[in-house]
Amino acid sequence: MTSCVGCSCQHPHVSGTGSRVLLSTRVSHNLVALRSAVREVGEAVVELAPGLLEVHTSHPSALLTAARRQLSSVEAAEVRAVVLEDEEGDALLSTAFAAPTLAEVQARVEHADLLPMFADELSAFRSVYQPIVTLGPDADRPVIGYEALLRGTGPKGPVMPVAMFHAAGQAGWLHVLDRVGRTTALRDAAGWLGEALLFVNFLPTTIYRPQVCLRTTERAAELAGLRLDQLVFEVTEAERVTDIDHLSDVFAYYRERGCKVALDDLGAGYSSLNMLVRLQPDFVKLDKEIVQRLPEPVSRAVVAAVVEITHAYGGKVLAECVETAEQASAALELGVDLGQGWLFGRPEERPGAASQAVAGTVPSQAADALSTTRVDGNDRAVALCGQPAGALGEQSPGGAAPRGSADVEALVARAVDLCTVGVTIADATRPDLPLIYVNQAFEEATGYLSAEVLGRNCRFLQGPETDPDTVGGLRDAVTTGRDHVALLRNYRKDGRPWWNEMRLSAIRDHRGRVTHYFGFQNDVTARVDAEQRVAHLAYHDALTGLPNRAQVVDGLVRELARAERAGRRVALLFIDLDDFKAVNDRLGHAAGDLALTAAGARLRGALRDGDLLGRHSGDEFLAVLTDVPRDQVTTIAQRAADAVTDSFHSPLDVSGHAVQLGACVGVALFPDHGRDATELLQAADRAMYAAKATGRGRAVLARPAG
Ligand SMILES: Cc1cc2nc3c(=O)[nH]c(=O)nc-3n(C[C@H](O)[C@H](O)[C@H](O)COP(=O)(O)O)c2cc1C
């Protein structure tokens, strides 16, 4: 057998443990961050060559940790670092550090024709613009904006956009092309865009630090005479987004500047529903595959879920690549707000005629699209909560001496009163923390007037579904004088429940004693409901509404652990419908879907309430019979299998058609046929196949293991 000698994958080694640390970067603001890390650990730094820093330190790991802390994950991936013992080879080291990979070098040779294009950006690149319209019942679909698409012309003529991005990716020039894409989109929109929105693509991985890397984009907008609130930045990462925090930072940066953000290709794989909930983009673009398969049931289910979640936080959903009137009306019917695709208009340079025609209607459409994009008051809550003790504490009742003029104090008090987040103040010097102030947003969120609540402890907002452990956390915080954040189920005066993300801040006097508590109430019901819906979608089959395979397997694993502890037994039924394919072939897939749902309902009716039933895949279902006494397992399992097969004796009604299905069942018992979930599933699956081999509507018990 041969083996690699000296290869790092065979002989992994840690970075050197010497005292000489060399750090190299090609990004100037990374250099600034690295210098600051060196200062942080109290060492001196020498710049050996441009972008190459040398530090002598007896604690290299402390320096590396400090440097890593200063940088985002994308920045850290750009910086090269080495820890050495000796002093030789600075120039060589500098070159080596900056060296691209072999793959990049080869791609640079192969795609050298991109270089003259980058050198003469203005004539080599241009943007074309595809209209985005509001979906409506009739043919009158006002344009609210345009997506900019980059086109390039090389020495040999026009370059296919896909080939251009692929070549740049291979050669390590994606960040250049991405920047060119953004600036060209803005430059070429000058003079004709009017008040419409401009959707501009970007790749989050090419942006190391938004504050620095996006300056050129802002400058281009300024030169083109475009306002930042007209711009919608769209993530077009075709791969998985690995650092959602980084993307979230980039989104936050754009939003702080007044821009909007969009998530593209939703449903294409990389962007999960969790990401949607986490990032809450202003616009969500449904993937081409999903849109073009409308009105098929599975696509409808996905679109309905995305629309529901996006609307819950105030975002808008856009269907891309709409090509037929049928796709457009299915999308509209499911609540999709906006459309883009050849049905509404192809990409054009300066869609001047169109923009003139809509010049009168666009502002209100765009304003409408923008005005409803965020419904919660998160941003304000953060701004307030960031500095309650310093800024508000100075004018709090009984607090330290006020700073600033009386005018400012009055203005601050008015701002707190009008702020859209609930603000409450409790007196910590009196028993049971009575409220001494609530603002208007609190009154609106809870339905209680200030006069009704002043003097009371805020626990009156709690009710039957308020989690006692969460309240316990609050109690600990007020007993020990700590700041705290809690997510609470609270109740309005009319009894309606809501989710309150509550921040508590302790306010101290000059001797450090807590005199007051500030509470900030933030209604996050839409977000929590959306998260719960996502969790439901993750564990339920969209078609039948039954638990999906993952949930049944989880339940089986839990049940096996319980049964082992209690000396009980578990039965697993693997159910496969007979003749289901014939339904699809004869009546079509839509009828097949209805038949599956009806079959699921039959199965549920055949089992005991406590038994767990779920859809495995296609026309296969799983049932876990729980709490089965030791000596009765065979009887109970047999009875359940018979009930399942019997439940199909009468035909199902599928849109007026009588559909005769049957079911074969494989039964496996714990521990007789398997000691864990995998073994039991395999045993039940084999038994189901044995049942199928004997005919329709049969049930077979698995063979004992071994
Ligand atoms: C300023 C302030 C605001 C509070 N706001 C809320 C609130 O909005 N919702 C809630 O359930 N509890 C809120 N609490 C917590 C309760 O008043 C109380 O401290 C908590 O229920 C724990 O104490 P207990 O076990 O004595 O009830 C707030 C407390 C303070 C001091």
The ligand as an ORCA input file, in Angstrom:
! r2SCAN-3c Opt
* xyz 0 1
  C     -40.189     47.717     34.413
  C     -40.759     46.337     34.341
  C     -41.498     45.957     33.238
  C     -42.036     44.675     33.162
  N     -42.752     44.326     32.041
  C     -43.303     43.101     31.962
  C     -44.061     42.739     30.833
  O     -44.220     43.490     29.872
  N     -44.596     41.494     30.802
  C     -44.435     40.598     31.819
  O     -44.965     39.491     31.745
  N     -43.698     40.923     32.909
  C     -43.126     42.139     33.003
  N     -42.374     42.469     34.096
  C     -42.068     41.445     35.110
  C     -43.058     41.359     36.239
  O     -43.399     42.624     36.703
  C     -42.458     40.559     37.391
  O     -41.236     41.131     37.735
  C     -42.265     39.103     37.020
  O     -43.547     38.540     36.848
  C     -41.511     38.278     38.062
  O     -41.988     38.528     39.331
  P     -43.135     37.689     40.126
  O     -42.685     36.291     40.189
  O     -43.199     38.368     41.423
  O     -44.388     37.837     39.327
  C     -41.834     43.748     34.203
  C     -41.080     44.138     35.318
  C     -40.543     45.406     35.386
  C     -39.748     45.796     36.603
*
